[in-house]
Amino acid sequence: VVLVGAVLMFGLFCAVSAPERYSLTVGSISHQTITATKDVVDEITTESRRQAAADAVEPTYHFQEGASEQVLSDLAAIFDELRTTQQYGLTLRREGETDAQFRNREFTETELEYARGLITTITLSDYQIETLLRTDTDTMEEMISTVTTAVQNTLNTTIREGQVTQSINNILQIYRVETSLFQNIVPTVLKSCIAPNMVIDQEATELARQKARDAVEPVVYLQGQNIIREGERVSRNQVEMLRALGMLQDNAYDYSVY
């Protein structure tokens, strides 16, 4: 009697404690309302909110020592090569050739190849090199002076990591000179040498983002609260909550319940 009674009672307790299982997948329609059998965390929604909180944190920056000096040094080196190439163009001018004729002349492949060899700090297209070769000295020096001043003024402000392109566009808008030399070559020069003087402090930024993540409270469905309502399309986070509760047919048995 004791043995049979114990087996029967054990079977009854197992039947009562075992949660009902459902065959649901993401996107399917639930034909009944399903409530939480115990408190369960909506992990997907919680993680989404934590990630949004972390993404909203602005990066922490620190000043990069020597960045401005390096930019000006690189700029000067580039201009030295461009100036040498421009001067080489003057030597190609034929006797009696007018300014208009020289501006429209075609350079030989040998002349272009030699000009390419004079420029090692940046890469210019043949069209850009031809523009450089046709430029007179006054225009060249005006461009160098204007761009150098513009870069110096920009470096006196903040150039943040990730905002270099914006700083270059500001220079091109504010200090624009309506010459083919400025329009064709200066953007390439600036992209080659402008660098941020304020860089992201990865450690401090990650710490701030982690604090923002930790401050987000988990989304919890309390025991008895509806997880899915009848007629509702099932979402991924709902499926994962049912799986955490052991309420899906593909779940392994949670023997601790028994």
ZIDA-V14808 format. One record per helix or strand. SS is the DSSP state (~ for helix, > for strand). FROM is the first residue (numbers start at 1). TO is the last residue. If there is no record, write none. Layout:
SS&FROM&TO  SS&FROM&TO
//
This chain:
~&2&17  >&22&22  >&29&29  >&34&35  >&40&41  ~&43&55  >&61&63  ~&67&91  ~&99&104  ~&109&117  ~&126&133  ~&137&155  >&160&160  ~&164&174  ~&180&193  >&198&200  ~&202&214  >&220&221  >&226&228  >&233&233  ~&236&244  >&248&248
//
